[in-house]
Amino acid sequence: MRSFHGDQRHVACVARRRRPADFETLINKKSEANAFQNVRRGRERFAAFAIDPYAPLQAADLAWFEENIEKRHVLGHNLGLADARYAASVGEEEHGRTVRLLANEVLRFALLAAAVIGALEMLPEFLPRPTPLADPEASA
């Protein structure tokens, strides 16, 4: 998750270069800090720059991805115990119940995150800039 979050923050920097004049009103440091740990907030941040970081995901994969971002929060901050926020967001875990993370879920999350990151890296700002070829006649 940390790598995924970092990559999205990097794309926010690209957006900053695209529209520097109004970047601060669209994305400020405080709101940018963890906006990408939530699909809705991440999409809101990028919408002003015509970027949907989750476009490569099908609806079912996106819903699963969102749920597992919430699961990461519970595992990382609550020692695996579902809190009221998590229970409300996924609608199936009871408050105080241990949330489990299975190996196949980790793999699926990594594959979906890689799809999102791969699409973001294909933005023109991330592609290598072409270097002009030397003119053979100019060196003669």
C-alpha positions in Angstrom: 0.0 0.0 0.0 2.8 2.4 0.8 4.3 2.0 -2.7 0.9 2.5 -4.2 0.3 5.6 -2.2 3.7 7.0 -3.0 3.2 6.5 -6.7 -0.1 8.4 -6.6 1.6 11.2 -4.7 4.1 11.4 -7.5 1.3 11.7 -10.1 0.0 14.6 -8.0 3.3 16.3 -8.5 2.8 15.9 -12.2 -0.6 17.5 -11.9 1.1 20.3 -10.0 3.3 20.9 -13.0 0.3 20.8 -15.4 -1.6 23.5 -13.6 0.7 25.3 -11.2 -1.4 28.5 -10.9 -4.4 26.8 -9.4 -2.7 23.7 -7.9 -2.8 25.0 -4.3 -6.5 25.6 -4.4 -7.1 22.1 -5.9 -4.7 20.1 -3.8 -3.1 21.4 -0.7 -0.4 19.7 1.3 -2.7 18.8 4.2 -5.4 17.2 2.0 -2.8 15.6 -0.2 -1.2 13.8 2.7 -3.6 10.8 2.8 -6.1 11.4 0.1 -4.8 8.5 -1.9 -5.5 6.0 0.8 -9.2 6.4 -0.2 -10.5 5.8 -3.7 -13.1 8.5 -3.6 -10.7 11.2 -2.3 -8.0 10.1 -4.7 -10.4 10.4 -7.6 -11.6 13.8 -6.4 -8.0 15.1 -6.3 -7.2 14.0 -9.8 -10.5 14.9 -11.4 -9.4 18.6 -11.8 -6.5 17.3 -13.9 -8.6 15.0 -16.0 -6.9 11.9 -14.5 -8.9 8.9 -13.2 -6.2 6.7 -11.5 -8.7 3.8 -11.2 -9.8 3.8 -14.8 -8.0 0.5 -15.6 -10.1 -1.4 -13.0 -13.5 -3.1 -13.7 -16.3 -2.2 -11.3 -16.1 -5.4 -9.3 -12.3 -5.1 -8.9 -12.6 -1.5 -7.9 -15.2 -2.3 -5.2 -12.9 -5.1 -3.9 -9.9 -2.8 -4.0 -11.8 -0.1 -2.0 -12.8 -2.6 0.6 -9.2 -3.8 1.0 -7.8 -0.3 1.3 -10.2 0.0 4.3 -9.0 -3.4 5.5 -5.4 -2.1 5.4 -6.4 0.7 7.6 -7.8 -1.7 10.2 -4.8 -4.0 10.1 -2.3 -1.1 10.2 -3.9 1.0 12.9 -6.3 -1.2 14.9 -4.2 -4.4 15.2 -6.8 -6.1 13.0 -9.8 -5.3 15.0 -12.7 -3.9 13.0 -13.8 -0.5 14.2 -17.2 1.2 13.6 -15.8 3.0 10.5 -14.7 -0.2 8.9 -17.8 -2.1 9.8 -19.9 0.7 8.2 -17.7 0.8 5.0 -17.8 -2.9 4.2 -21.1 -3.7 5.9 -20.2 -7.2 6.9 -17.7 -7.2 9.8 -18.9 -6.7 13.3 -17.3 -4.0 15.4 -14.5 -5.5 17.5 -14.2 -8.6 15.3 -10.7 -9.7 14.0 -10.2 -8.9 10.3 -8.3 -11.5 8.4 -6.0 -11.0 5.5 -5.3 -14.0 3.2 -2.3 -14.5 0.9 -4.5 -14.6 -2.2 -5.9 -11.2 -1.1 -2.5 -9.7 -0.8 -1.6 -11.0 -4.3 -4.9 -9.7 -5.8 -4.3 -6.3 -4.2 -0.8 -6.1 -5.6 -2.0 -7.0 -9.1 -4.7 -4.4 -9.0 -2.4 -1.8 -7.6 0.1 -2.6 -10.3 -2.6 -2.1 -13.0 -3.4 1.3 -11.6 0.3 2.3 -11.2 1.1 1.0 -14.7 -1.6 3.1 -16.3 -0.5 6.2 -14.4 3.1 5.7 -15.5 1.8 5.7 -19.1 0.8 9.3 -18.8 2.8 11.5 -21.2 4.6 13.2 -18.3 6.1 9.8 -17.2 7.2 8.7 -20.7 10.8 9.4 -21.7 11.2 12.5 -23.8 12.4 11.7 -27.2 15.9 12.9 -27.9 16.4 14.5 -31.3 18.6 12.6 -33.7 21.8 14.2 -34.7 21.7 15.7 -38.2 24.4 13.9 -40.1 24.8 16.8 -42.5 25.5 19.2 -39.6 28.6 17.3 -38.5 30.1 17.2 -42.0 
